[in-house]
């Protein structure tokens, strides 16, 4: 049986020499990915998460910015 997502992420983080994200961090990343995917196309989600990480913004700041670009937290998906 393949590992769970959490198990795979923990192994990948260890291979990178980084701590695995906390449950709260995982939820924030998934929220950012959701905003990006619903504001555009699914493929925007992983790239938006990579850009947020590369930018040095906090996850909360990145989510707010993504929501602003998509019309706000309550904007309907296009």
C-alpha positions as CSV (number, residue, x, y, z in Angstrom):
1,X,0.0,0.0,0.0
2,X,1.4,3.5,-0.8
3,X,2.1,5.9,2.0
4,X,-0.5,8.5,3.0
5,X,0.0,12.0,1.9
6,X,1.3,13.0,5.4
7,X,3.8,10.1,5.4
8,X,5.1,11.0,1.9
9,X,5.4,14.7,2.8
10,X,7.3,13.8,6.0
11,X,9.7,11.5,4.0
12,X,10.1,14.2,1.3
13,X,10.8,16.9,4.0
14,X,13.4,14.6,5.6
15,X,15.0,14.0,2.3
16,X,15.2,17.8,1.8
17,X,16.7,18.2,5.2
18,X,13.7,20.4,6.2
19,X,11.0,19.9,8.9
20,X,7.7,18.6,7.7
21,X,4.9,21.2,7.8
22,X,2.6,21.3,10.8
23,X,-1.1,20.5,10.4
24,X,-1.9,24.2,10.4
25,X,0.8,24.9,7.7
26,X,-0.6,22.0,5.5
27,X,-4.1,23.5,5.8
28,X,-2.8,27.0,4.8
29,X,-1.0,25.6,1.8
30,X,-4.1,23.7,0.7
31,X,-6.2,26.9,1.2
32,X,-3.7,28.8,-1.0
33,X,-3.8,26.0,-3.6
34,X,-7.6,26.1,-3.6
35,X,-7.8,29.8,-4.1
36,X,-5.4,29.6,-7.0
37,X,-7.1,26.6,-8.6
38,X,-10.6,28.1,-8.3
39,X,-9.4,31.5,-9.6
40,X,-7.8,30.1,-12.7
41,X,-6.9,26.5,-13.6
42,X,-5.9,23.6,-11.4
43,X,-2.3,23.8,-12.6
44,X,-2.1,27.3,-11.0
45,X,-2.3,25.7,-7.5
46,X,1.2,24.1,-7.2
47,X,2.9,27.0,-9.0
48,X,1.2,29.5,-6.8
49,X,2.4,27.6,-3.7
50,X,5.9,27.4,-5.1
51,X,5.9,31.2,-5.8
52,X,4.6,31.9,-2.3
53,X,7.4,29.9,-0.8
54,X,10.0,31.4,-3.1
55,X,8.8,35.0,-2.3
56,X,9.4,34.7,1.5
57,X,5.8,35.8,2.3
58,X,4.0,34.1,5.1
59,X,1.3,31.7,4.1
60,X,-1.3,34.1,5.5
61,X,0.0,37.0,3.5
62,X,0.1,34.8,0.3
63,X,-3.5,33.7,0.9
64,X,-4.7,37.3,1.3
65,X,-2.9,38.3,-1.9
66,X,-4.3,35.4,-3.8
67,X,-7.8,36.2,-2.6
68,X,-7.4,39.8,-3.6
69,X,-6.3,38.8,-7.1
70,X,-9.3,36.4,-7.3
71,X,-11.8,39.0,-6.2
72,X,-11.9,38.3,-2.5
73,X,-12.5,35.3,-0.2
74,X,-16.2,35.1,-1.1
75,X,-15.9,35.7,-4.9
76,X,-17.5,32.9,-7.0
77,X,-15.1,30.7,-9.0
78,X,-14.9,31.8,-12.6
